[in-house]
Amino acid sequence: MHIPRTVLEVKIPQEVFKTPKAMEYVIAGFDGVWEQLNRRDRWIRGQILDWFSLEIVGTAGEIHFYIEAPTKHVHLVESLIYSQYPDAEVLEVEDYTQFVPPDIPNKDWELWGCDLRFQKENPYPLRRYLEFEEMVEERRLDPIASIAEACNKLRRNEHIWIQFIISPTDDRGALREEGEKLVQKLMKRPEKQQESGLMGPLTLMGQELAGMFGLAAEKKDEKPELPTWPELTLSPGERDVLKAIEEKINKTAFETMIRFVYFARKDVYDKSNISAIFGYFEQFNTFNANRIRLNSRTYTKRSHFMFRNLRYRFRQMRLFQWYKMRDTLPGTISPEFLLNAEELATMFHFPGQTVKAPTMPRVETRKAAPPAGLPIE
């Protein structure tokens, strides 16, 4: 089933004083495209949930922000962005992936990239923007600064592409249910066991009747069990993790796939840019919560088996095509994971005043609508 899609470029205003909280509201609004799909819709009509691709693109010393969306939802994207960034400019542009050679990698171009995955279960959160913020503007940290600076140093024919493909979760309560089970496990609370069918209520009724008529067996020489509070045995770090898990599962979640590629002509190819991308994602990792790791089944490496060069080129071409198609179909090779709107806004937002990348395209003048009473004839 073909779905017409449109690439939108967002040009940010000269001054952005808002924190990533504004982008969190924008991303949370994308959940409005969710709809209930039954088996008939999926297997006969071929319908799937709509998805969006949030993309950070560095090319020849400039950094651009794109949102690729179904054409029918273009107005939704525009309204969400303008509601939080009224001075921004949203433009329909041609797909930038079509402006590079389609057969990369080849004899002139080299490429490196991979998909990312979670190290732990979905309810464990990444580091969020609240942990980067300071009350004073001059001391506020922006995680976008590192990748903006890396893109600012790119030379001609060097490219860094990062995409976050997001879709509303099909099972609306999956993250919350998984998170609640994890909280019970971390707090060492016993799981409630309930007998299935009619045995559960009958067992409880028999125990109550036995207690009423004094038929319950008396336990001798047993000391009464003292109440226990597992919460008191948790360390401060464990309490912080539990709090972060509960905060994550209470916000809108999206099925997410993160992918990046770095490619350039061989005469300017610089592996230090790959390290810069790793450093950008490393900011969001914590040892006591969750971490983003490389998916070893997708990153472009030379294998130690037969036909190593052929397999290496195949991985490069496959990943590049996946990126261009915004493909979420690799399935078991690159499974999706759950991020909420707050985590996504931490990694994808428009830079504030603390980011001073000089070649970042910004809106030069503010545009306003004409007066309501302006004569047109």
N, C-alpha and C positions, 0 to 999 in steps of 0.2 A: 504494500500500500504506500504510494508516494505521497509525501506530505510536503507542500511548498514551504521553503524556509528562507529567511532573510537575515543578512548580517548587518548589525547596527554598530556603528562606532560612537562612543561617548566621549565628547570633548569636554573636559572639566573646566570650570571657571578659573579665573586668575587667582582667586582666594577661596580656599576651602577650609572653613573653620569647624566643620562638623567632624565628629569622631566616626569610627566604623559603625556606630549604633545606627546611623542613617542608612547605611548599606544593609544592615541586618533587617530593617523594615522593608527595604526593596526586595530582598531575596525571599523573605517570608511571604510577600505578596504573590510570588510565583506559585505558591501552593494552591492558589485559587483555580488553577487549571485542572486540578484533580477531578476525576469522575469515576463513578462505579462501573466497572467492566465485568460482565459475566462471561461464562465460557462461550456463549454464542458470539459475543462481541470479539473475543480473542481468537477463537479457532475458525470461525466461519467468516466473519467480517474483516478479520485481520487487524483489529484496532489495538493500539498500544497507548500508554500514557504519554502525553507530550513531555518533551524535555527541553532544557535550555543549556547552552554552552557559554560559560563565562571565561573570557580569554584575555591573557596578558601577553602582549606581543612586543618584543624588542627587535628593531630592524635598523641597522646602520646608525646607531646612536640615538634612536628615538624609542619611546615606549608608548604603546597605544592600548586602549581598553575597548574590547569588542564584546557584544552579546549576540550570539546566534540563536534565533528563536523561530518557531513556526510563524509563517506569515500572518496567520489569523490572530496571533497574539502580539503583533507589533505595537498596537495601540496600548495594550496592557503594559508592556515594557516601558513605553514612553511615559505613560501616566505615573507609573511607580517611580521612575527616575526623577521626573520633574517635580513630583510631590516632595521629595527630599532634597533635590539639588535644582532649584528653580532657575539658576543661572547657567546650568549645563546646556549642552547642545547634543541632541541625538540625531544622527544622520544615517540614512540607508546607503550603504556602500557596497561595492563589489567585493566578492570573497577574496581576501588577501592571499589565500593559499594557492590561488590560480596564477599568481605573479612570479612564481619560481619554477624552475624546470620540473616537469612532472615525473621524471625518472630518477630523482634523487634517492639513493646515492649513485654516483657514476664516477667516471674517471676524473672529473673535475671537482666534484662535491663530496664532502664527508659528513656523516651524521651520527649522532649519539642521542639516545633517549630511552624512556621506559614508562610503564604504568606504575602507579604507587598502590600500596595496600596498607591496611591496619596491622599492627603487631598484636594487639589484644582484641577483646570483644568490642562490639559496637558501642555499648553504653559508656566505656571509658572515654573521656573527652581529651581533646588536644588543648594546648594553651590558648586562651582566648584573649581578645583585645583588651579586656579590662585589666589584665595583668601587665600590659605594656603601657598603660596610661598613667599620667601624673596630673595633678590638679593644675599645675602651672604649665602654660602652653610651651614655654621655652624648654621645659624638661620632658615634654611628652615624647614618647618613642613611637615610631611608626614602622611596623614590620615590612611594609612595602618598600621602605627606603633601600634595603639591600639589593633587591632585584631591580629597582629603578636605577641605582648606580651602576649595576652590572650592564644593564641595557644601554646606559648612557655612554659606556666605553666601547660598545660594539663598533667595529669598522664596517666599511662597505662590504656587502656580500656576506655578512654575518647575521644570524637570526637566532633568537630565543623565543620559542612558542610554548606557552603554558595554558592548558585548558582544564576547566572544572565542568564536567558534564553532570547536570543535576536533574532529577525527576522526582515528583512527589511519590512518597512511599505507597505501594499498593496496599499493604497491610497497615492500616492506620495506627494500630496499637502495638505493632511489633517491637519498636524500640522501647516503649514504656514497659511492656511485659517482660522483655529480656532484662531491662534495667532493674526492675523490682526484684526479680529472682537473684540477680547479682548482688543487690544490696542485702538481701536476706542471707546470702552465702557469706559475704564479707563480715557481717555482724554476728555470724555463727549462731543464728537463730534456727531452731529445729523446724523442719518443714512439717506443715500440717498434713497428716495422713487421714484420709477419709475413705471409708469402705464404699465401694461402688454398689449401685442398685439399691435393694431394700435392706441389705444387711446393716448399713450404717444407721438409719433411723431405728431399726429393731434392736440393735445392740445398745444404743443410748436409752431406749425405752426400758429394756430389761434392767439396766444398771439403776435407773431411777426407781423402778418398782422394788428392786431388792433393797435399796436404801430406805424406802418408805416402811417396809415391813421388817426391817432389821435383819435381813437375810444376807447382807453383805459380809463376806469373810473378813474377820478381824486380823489385822497384821500385828504380830507381836514382835517385840524387841527390835523395832525399826525406828530410827530417829527421823523426825520430820525433816523433809527436804527444805533447805533454806532457799529463798528466792535468789535468782542470779540475774544480773544485768550485764549482758555482753558489751553494752556500750561503754562501760567503765574500764574495760580491758583494752580499748582501742588506743593506739598512739595518736598524737596530734596529726601526723601525716595521713594516717588511715581515715581520720575524721574528715580531713580536707578532701580526700578522694571520694568518700561517700557523698559529701556535699556537692562536689562537682558532678558526680554521676546523676544525682537527683535533679540538679539544675539543667543538665543536658536533656534528660528524657522528658522534661516538662516544656520543651520548646519544639517548634516545627522542624521535622527532620526530612532529609532528602536522600534518596539513593544517589550516591556520588561515585564518579570515576575521575581520577586525576591523572593527567598524562602530560609529558613535556618532551620536546625535542630541541636539540641544538645542532644546527648544521651551518656549514660555511664552505666557501671555496677552499681547496686544499692549501693554497698559498697563504691564507689568513686564518686557517683553522687553529683554535687555541683551546686546549683542554682545561685551562683555568676557568673558563666560563661554565664548564660542567660543575666544577667545585662551587662556583658562585650560586648555581641553582640549588645544589645540595645544601649550602649554607642558608638559603632562603627558607627551605622547608624544615631545616633543623631547628629553627626558632620556635616552632610550634610543638616540639616534642618534649615530653617530660617522662622521667623514669618511673614515677609513682603512678602515672595515669596511662596515657596512650602515646604511641609513636607512629610516624609515617615511615614505612620502609619501602625499599625497592622490590618490585615484583620480579624475581629472578627468571620467571618464565617469559618475560617480555623485554627486558633490557638488552641492548645490543652488545653482546659480548662474543668473543671468539671461543667456541667450544673446543674441548679436547678430544672430540671424537672424529670420525671420518668426515670428509668433505667440510672441514671447519670453515674455510673461506666462503664456500657456497652457503652454508647455514648462517654465517654471519651476515652476508648480504641479504639473505631472505628475511632475517629478523629486522634489518634496517628498513627494507622496502615495505614490509608488513606494517611496522609501526608508523611509518610516514603516511601510508594510505589510511590507517585507522584514524590518525589525527585529521587528515583532510576531510574524511567522511563524518567526523564526529561520531565514530562508531562505538556503540555500547554492546555489540554482539559477541565479543570474544568469549563471554560466558565464563566457563570454568577456568579458562586461561587467565583472565583478569576479572575476578568477581568484584562487584560493586560493594561499597560499605556505606554506613549511615553517618552523615554529618548534619548537625542542626544549623539553622540560619546564622546563629552567632559564630560558630566555627568557620563557616564559609565566608562570612563578612570579615573575619580576621585575616583570611588569606587573600580575599579579593575585595578591595575597596579603593576609592579614589584617594590619592595621597593628600595629606593636609599640608599646612604651611611649613612643617618641619622638614619636608622633602624638597630639596633644592635642585633637582635634576634640570639643568638649563634647557635641554632639548625636548622637554615634555610638551606636546601640543596642548594649548589651552585656548579657551574662547577669548578672543581679543576684545570684543565689545559686547555689552549686554543688549539683548534684543527684547523688545516689548511689543505687545499687541497694539494695533491702532485703536484710537478712542472709539467708544461705542457710537457716538453721534457724528462720526466723520462722513461727509457727503461723498458719494461715489460717482455722481454724474455732474 
